Amino acid sequence: MTPSTGTSESNVNFPRRLDLSQTPTPLQIMPRLTAFVGGPKIWFKRDDLTGSALAGNKIRKLEFSLAQALDLQAKVIITAGGIQSNHCRATAFACAQLGLKCHLILRGGPGDTAADGNLLLDHLAGAEITFVPHEQYSTSRPEILAGIQNDYESMGLTSYWIPVGASNAIGSFGYIRAFDEMMAQIVQDNLNIRHVVTAVGSGGTLAGLIAGRACTSHATPPKLWGVNVCNDAPFFEEEIRGILHELKESYKVPVNAQTEEVNIIDGYVGEGYAIPYAAEMETIRQVGQVEGQVLDPVYTGKAFHALIEECKAGRFTPDEDVVFIHTGGIYGLFPARDQLGF
Ligand SMILES: Cc1ncc(COP(=O)(O)O)c(C=O)c1O
């Protein structure tokens, strides 16, 4: 776990980072999907390849959050999410690798606590889990968290809280760094990428990309788009501006929280978070069959479905290459096997 800083493409002073992920991840053309959609050229930034147990976008954020936790002498990491949270699974495995205790507060149960997908892996990584039924999670999570923190304090153990999705300023440094990494690949291969699309679940990934774009030395960086998989566009615009503000205030990242463009493509949530719909599942099947890539039903399935629909609608034109950030999430497919209809 060699500590290191971020890359140096931008004028950002990165905080300390742990080296837990397999980066840089490849930036790959998807020729068959491009032909299938009928242009523009579609590229995948393969953040689904950041590790196996650590796979996805979360580990990029955790490299910064967990470095801070270690600097604060934390012995226990507490975080929260849905029962199939990719973030919680990545946190559980990163903690195991660092010799830290991990305590997860998971929204769900009773009834949906069968060890499958990410939850199976949480158990495997030895995480302590507090299951909180949906209603209680939305009304009483702060009190539940405070109770858990007090218990560890009374045992003499320093705990460190990572918010849902590690979507705060320290976590979003992971995607400032990822933006730099992607720009270096674009420049090296002389690519003409005009758009970058990512799923938005708690906002930290898009916030980091926006901050990275604001700080890049590149003259014509691509435009950034987020597809929300829950809530709505105004909700995420506020969340993301909040993270940008914190980046500036607490870490002196030169980004203007008021004036940066926050582009959210709304309309692809369906009935709600983690509720897949038929057209999305069809997209997941097509991407598997046409290009041999695996999307997930909660994040990348909805976001990539949006990308295809927005190509048809003319938001992304055939002459403007698009990068889709493949943020991982594969383990969420398994508990959704019934909706895939196999
Ligand atoms: C696979 C996957 N993709 C995308 C996202 C969205 O990222 P963010 O929470 O930073 O908006 C998440 C987590 O929420 C995720 O697990």
The ligand as an SDF file (V2000), in Angstrom:
LIG
                    3D

 16 16  0  0  0  0  0  0  0  0999 V2000
  -21.2520    0.8310  -10.0320 C   0  0  0  0  0  0  0  0  0  0  0  0
  -21.5240    2.2480   -9.6570 C   0  0  0  0  0  0  0  0  0  0  0  0
  -21.5780    3.1630  -10.6410 N   0  0  0  0  0  0  0  0  0  0  0  0
  -21.8290    4.4610  -10.3720 C   0  0  0  0  0  0  0  0  0  0  0  0
  -22.0690    4.8960   -9.0870 C   0  0  0  0  0  0  0  0  0  0  0  0
  -22.3710    6.3380   -8.8700 C   0  0  0  0  0  0  0  0  0  0  0  0
  -21.3030    7.0350   -8.3350 O   0  0  0  0  0  0  0  0  0  0  0  0
  -21.5480    8.2290   -7.3150 P   0  0  0  0  0  0  0  0  0  0  0  0
  -22.1460    7.6050   -6.0760 O   0  0  0  0  0  0  0  0  0  0  0  0
  -20.2180    8.7880   -7.0720 O   0  0  0  0  0  0  0  0  0  0  0  0
  -22.5020    9.1710   -7.9340 O   0  0  0  0  0  0  0  0  0  0  0  0
  -22.0010    3.9710   -8.0260 C   0  0  0  0  0  0  0  0  0  0  0  0
  -22.2710    4.3500   -6.6200 C   0  0  0  0  0  0  0  0  0  0  0  0
  -23.1730    5.0620   -6.2620 O   0  0  0  0  0  0  0  0  0  0  0  0
  -21.7240    2.6130   -8.3220 C   0  0  0  0  0  0  0  0  0  0  0  0
  -21.6610    1.6930   -7.3470 O   0  0  0  0  0  0  0  0  0  0  0  0
  1  2  1  0
  2  3  1  0
  2 15  2  0
  3  4  2  0
  4  5  1  0
  5  6  1  0
  5 12  2  0
  6  7  1  0
  7  8  1  0
  8  9  2  0
  8 10  1  0
  8 11  1  0
 12 13  1  0
 12 15  1  0
 13 14  2  0
 15 16  1  0
M  END
$$$$
